[in-house]
Amino acid sequence: MTGFVRQFGVRLASMAGVLLVLTFVVDLIQRQLPSDPARVLAGRTASPEALAAARERLGLDEPLIAHYVGYLGRLLNGDLGTSVSTRRPVADDIATYLPATLELVLVAALLALIGGLLLGVVGARDGLTGGLVRVVSVAGASAASFLLAIVLLLVFYRDLGWFPAGGRGDTADGPTGMTLLDSLLHGDPGGFLDAVWHVVLPAVVLALGPAVAIGRVLRASLREVMAADFVRSARAKGAGWWLTVWRHGLRNAAGPALSMAGLQVSIMFGGSVVVESLFSWPGLGRYLSTAIAASDLAAITGVVLVLGVAYVLLNFLVDTLQLLIDPRLRESE
């Protein structure tokens, strides 16, 4: 237990350091951009007095370190600035759009984990089946998200009419803002099925690349474990291949695949920006696209910070989970 506490403390300190660096870099970028944030806030026709007031409000007349300390203090109080597009606090805008992104990422993560497990286990077998899975994995890894989205829309929306072209459908009012969960909380099976119907295509597009990456790592790790002496002994005693994988293979091969899964789920938050734009999904991706078009610096940096923090936290959680699963890691340093 002492080893776990020590390793957990090291990872916690590392996470805090990464978050400090992230916030400092974001603040530095805001100061170094060629566009003047004060001009964007005050307006193009603002008077010199209004422009000076905007610069003072943003703290741009302060030294770098003093400005960063003030910026960090505002972040800790939940103040991400005010959007020039919506004229609302960026924190409120993000709270409005974030549930849709979380819902999409969570569904895509579930599909990626299931797909990666299937690709890894089946691909670890020798023979025709394993070879076919490896070919599919290479093809999936080579497919660009936007190309896959276009193909799925052409086939399943235009030709077959099985799924909608985009949107979330009729969103239900609820405490979470996630339509799937809120419809279940309201006892609305029709709303739940409608939400599933809308989320399938964007989730599949978002999940394909991560599923292939997880499957390839799991396959390599599983083949190594299945060649170990203790597994061969189990097979020699009459245990079937699938039973041996379930009892011995997955538990010992899960570490690298778990690391890859954490990395891929973190990357999904960034990939959701493209997918949301393609499927008109009303999440942070569309909000960010609108902010970029309007040169809305506060909104842009707010979304970047949220995505960056999500990436760091997910990797921290995966590292902690690995410490719990694999005792060897607790004494590795």
C-alpha positions in Angstrom: 0.0 0.0 0.0 2.9 2.3 0.7 4.1 1.8 -2.8 0.7 2.7 -4.2 0.5 5.9 -2.1 4.0 7.0 -3.2 3.3 6.3 -6.9 -0.2 8.0 -6.6 1.4 11.1 -5.1 4.0 11.2 -7.9 1.3 11.0 -10.6 -0.8 13.6 -8.8 2.1 16.0 -8.6 2.9 15.4 -12.3 -0.7 16.1 -13.2 -0.7 19.4 -11.3 2.5 20.4 -13.0 1.1 19.7 -16.4 -2.1 21.6 -15.7 0.0 24.6 -14.6 2.1 24.5 -17.8 -1.1 24.2 -19.9 -2.7 27.3 -18.3 0.6 29.2 -18.7 0.9 28.4 -22.3 -2.7 29.3 -23.1 -2.2 32.6 -21.3 1.0 33.3 -23.1 -0.6 32.5 -26.5 -3.4 35.0 -25.8 -0.8 37.7 -25.2 1.2 36.9 -28.3 -1.5 36.5 -30.9 -1.3 39.1 -33.7 -5.0 40.0 -33.2 -5.6 42.3 -30.3 -8.0 40.7 -27.7 -8.9 44.2 -26.4 -9.9 45.3 -29.9 -12.1 42.2 -30.3 -13.7 42.8 -26.9 -14.2 46.6 -27.4 -15.2 46.4 -31.1 -13.6 47.6 -34.3 -15.0 51.1 -33.9 -14.1 51.6 -30.2 -12.6 54.8 -29.1 -9.1 54.9 -27.7 -10.6 55.3 -24.2 -12.8 52.2 -24.6 -9.8 50.3 -26.0 -7.7 51.3 -23.0 -10.5 50.2 -20.7 -10.7 46.9 -22.4 -7.0 46.3 -22.2 -7.1 47.1 -18.4 -10.1 44.8 -18.0 -8.2 42.0 -19.7 -5.0 42.7 -17.7 -3.0 43.1 -20.9 -1.1 46.1 -19.5 0.3 44.0 -16.6 3.6 42.2 -16.6 3.6 38.5 -17.8 3.8 36.8 -14.4 1.3 39.2 -12.8 -1.1 38.7 -15.6 -0.7 34.9 -15.4 -1.4 34.9 -11.6 -4.5 36.9 -12.1 -5.6 34.7 -15.0 -5.0 31.5 -12.9 -7.0 33.1 -10.1 -9.9 33.7 -12.4 -9.8 30.2 -13.7 -9.9 28.8 -10.2 -13.1 30.8 -9.7 -14.6 29.5 -12.9 -14.2 32.7 -14.9 -13.2 31.9 -18.4 -14.0 35.3 -19.8 -16.9 36.6 -21.8 -17.7 35.4 -25.4 -17.9 38.2 -27.9 -20.2 36.1 -30.0 -22.8 35.2 -27.5 -22.2 38.0 -25.0 -22.4 35.4 -22.3 -19.8 34.0 -19.9 -17.7 31.3 -21.6 -18.2 29.0 -18.6 -22.0 29.2 -19.1 -21.6 28.5 -22.9 -19.3 25.5 -22.2 -21.7 24.2 -19.6 -24.5 24.3 -22.2 -22.5 22.5 -25.0 -20.3 20.2 -22.9 -23.0 17.5 -22.1 -23.5 16.8 -25.9 -19.8 16.3 -26.4 -19.6 14.1 -23.3 -22.5 12.0 -24.5 -20.9 11.5 -27.9 -17.4 10.7 -26.5 -18.8 8.2 -23.9 -20.8 6.3 -26.5 -17.8 6.3 -28.9 -15.5 5.2 -26.1 -17.8 2.3 -25.3 -17.9 1.3 -29.0 -14.1 1.7 -29.2 -13.5 -0.6 -26.1 -15.9 -3.3 -27.4 -14.4 -3.1 -30.9 -10.8 -3.0 -29.7 -11.5 -6.1 -27.5 -13.0 -8.0 -30.4 -10.3 -7.0 -32.8 -7.5 -7.8 -30.3 -8.8 -11.2 -29.2 -9.9 -12.5 -32.6 -6.8 -11.0 -34.3 -4.5 -12.8 -31.9 -5.6 -16.2 -33.3 -3.6 -17.8 -36.1 -5.3 -18.7 -39.3 -7.7 -17.1 -41.8 -9.9 -15.3 -39.2 -7.0 -13.6 -37.5 -5.6 -12.6 -40.9 -8.9 -11.0 -42.0 -9.1 -9.1 -38.7 -5.6 -7.7 -39.3 -6.5 -6.6 -42.8 -9.6 -4.9 -41.4 -7.5 -3.2 -38.8 -5.1 -1.8 -41.4 -8.0 -0.5 -43.5 -9.7 1.1 -40.5 -6.4 2.8 -39.3 -6.0 4.2 -42.8 -9.6 5.7 -43.1 -9.8 9.4 -42.4 -12.7 10.5 -40.2 -14.2 12.9 -42.7 -14.1 10.3 -45.5 -15.7 7.6 -43.3 -18.4 10.1 -42.3 -19.2 10.9 -45.9 -19.4 7.2 -46.8 -21.7 6.4 -43.8 -24.0 9.4 -44.7 -24.2 8.3 -48.3 -25.0 4.7 -47.5 -27.0 4.8 -44.3 -28.8 8.2 -44.7 -29.2 8.9 -48.4 -29.5 5.3 -49.8 -30.9 3.3 -46.9 -32.5 6.0 -44.8 -31.7 4.1 -41.6 -30.1 7.0 -39.7 -30.5 10.8 -39.7 -27.9 13.1 -41.3 -27.1 14.9 -38.0 -28.3 16.6 -34.9 -29.4 15.1 -31.5 -33.1 14.8 -32.2 -35.6 16.0 -29.5 -33.4 16.7 -26.5 -35.1 16.0 -23.1 -34.8 18.5 -20.3 -32.9 16.8 -17.5 -30.2 17.2 -14.8 -27.4 15.9 -17.0 -28.0 17.5 -20.4 -27.2 14.1 -22.0 -30.2 13.0 -23.9 -29.6 9.3 -23.5 -29.4 9.4 -19.8 -32.1 12.0 -19.3 -34.6 10.1 -21.4 -34.0 7.0 -19.2 -34.4 9.1 -16.0 -37.7 10.4 -17.4 -38.9 6.9 -18.3 -39.1 7.8 -22.0 -38.1 4.8 -24.1 -39.1 6.5 -27.3 -36.8 9.5 -26.5 -34.0 7.0 -25.7 -34.4 5.2 -29.0 -34.5 8.5 -30.9 -31.3 9.6 -29.1 -29.6 6.3 -30.0 -30.7 6.7 -33.6 -29.0 10.1 -33.8 -25.8 9.2 -32.0 -24.9 6.0 -33.8 -23.2 7.4 -36.9 -21.1 10.1 -35.3 -20.1 7.7 -32.5 -19.0 5.0 -35.0 -16.9 7.6 -36.9 -15.3 8.8 -33.7 -14.7 5.2 -32.4 -13.2 3.5 -35.4 -9.6 4.8 -35.2 -9.4 4.3 -31.4 -10.9 0.8 -31.7 -8.2 -0.2 -34.2 -5.4 1.3 -32.1 -6.6 -0.5 -29.0 -7.1 -3.8 -30.9 -3.6 -3.7 -32.4 -2.0 -3.2 -29.0 -4.1 -5.8 -27.3 -3.4 -8.3 -30.1 0.4 -7.9 -29.8 0.3 -8.1 -26.0 -2.1 -11.1 -26.1 0.0 -13.1 -28.6 3.0 -12.6 -26.3 1.1 -13.8 -23.3 -0.4 -16.8 -25.1 3.2 -17.9 -26.0 4.2 -17.9 -22.3 5.0 -21.2 -20.6 2.2 -21.1 -18.1 -0.4 -20.6 -20.9 1.1 -23.5 -22.8 0.8 -25.6 -19.7 -2.9 -24.7 -19.4 -3.4 -25.6 -23.0 -1.6 -28.9 -22.6 -4.0 -29.8 -19.8 -6.9 -29.5 -22.2 -8.1 -26.0 -21.8 -9.5 -24.5 -25.0 -8.1 -21.4 -26.7 -11.0 -19.1 -25.7 -11.1 -20.4 -22.1 -7.3 -19.8 -21.8 -7.7 -16.3 -23.2 -10.4 -15.5 -20.7 -8.7 -17.0 -17.6 -5.1 -16.1 -18.3 -4.6 -14.0 -21.5 -6.7 -10.9 -21.0 -5.7 -10.3 -17.4 -2.0 -10.4 -18.2 -2.3 -8.6 -21.5 -4.6 -5.8 -20.4 -1.9 -3.3 -19.2 -0.7 -2.0 -22.5 -4.2 -2.0 -24.0 -5.5 -0.1 -21.0 -2.8 2.6 -21.5 -3.7 2.8 -25.2 -7.4 3.0 -24.4 -6.9 5.9 -22.0 -4.8 7.8 -24.6 -7.4 7.1 -27.4 -10.3 8.2 -25.3 -8.4 11.4 -24.4 -7.8 12.0 -28.1 -11.5 11.6 -28.8 -12.2 14.9 -27.2 -10.1 16.6 -29.9 -11.4 14.4 -32.7 -15.0 15.3 -31.7 -14.4 18.8 -33.1 -14.3 17.4 -36.6 -17.1 14.8 -36.1 -19.5 17.3 -34.5 -19.0 19.7 -37.5 -19.7 16.9 -40.0 -22.9 15.7 -38.2 -24.2 19.0 -36.9 -23.8 17.8 -33.4 -24.4 20.7 -31.0 -21.4 20.2 -28.7 -18.1 21.9 -28.0 -16.8 21.2 -31.5 -19.5 23.3 -33.2 -19.1 25.9 -30.5 -15.4 26.1 -31.2 -15.9 26.3 -35.0 -18.2 29.2 -34.5 -15.8 30.9 -32.1 -12.9 30.5 -34.6 -15.0 32.0 -37.4 -15.8 35.0 -35.2 -12.2 35.4 -33.8 -13.8 34.8 -30.3 -10.6 34.4 -28.3 -12.2 33.9 -24.9 -14.4 31.1 -26.3 -11.5 29.5 -28.2 -9.1 29.4 -25.2 -12.0 28.3 -22.9 -12.7 25.2 -25.1 -8.9 24.5 -25.5 -8.5 24.6 -21.7 -11.5 22.3 -21.1 -10.2 19.8 -23.7 -6.7 19.9 -22.3 -7.8 19.4 -18.8 -10.0 16.5 -19.9 -7.0 14.9 -21.6 -4.8 15.3 -18.5 -7.4 14.0 -16.1 -8.2 10.9 -18.2 -4.6 10.0 -18.4 -4.2 10.4 -14.7 -7.2 8.2 -14.1 -5.8 5.5 -16.4 -2.4 5.6 -14.6 -4.2 5.2 -11.3 -6.2 2.3 -12.6 -3.1 0.6 -13.8 -1.5 1.0 -10.3 -4.5 -0.7 -8.8 -4.5 -3.5 -11.4 -0.8 -4.3 -11.7 1.1 -4.5 -8.3 4.4 -4.5 -10.2 4.0 -0.8 -11.1 3.8 0.2 -7.4 7.4 -0.7 -6.9 8.8 0.1 -10.3 10.3 3.4 -9.3 
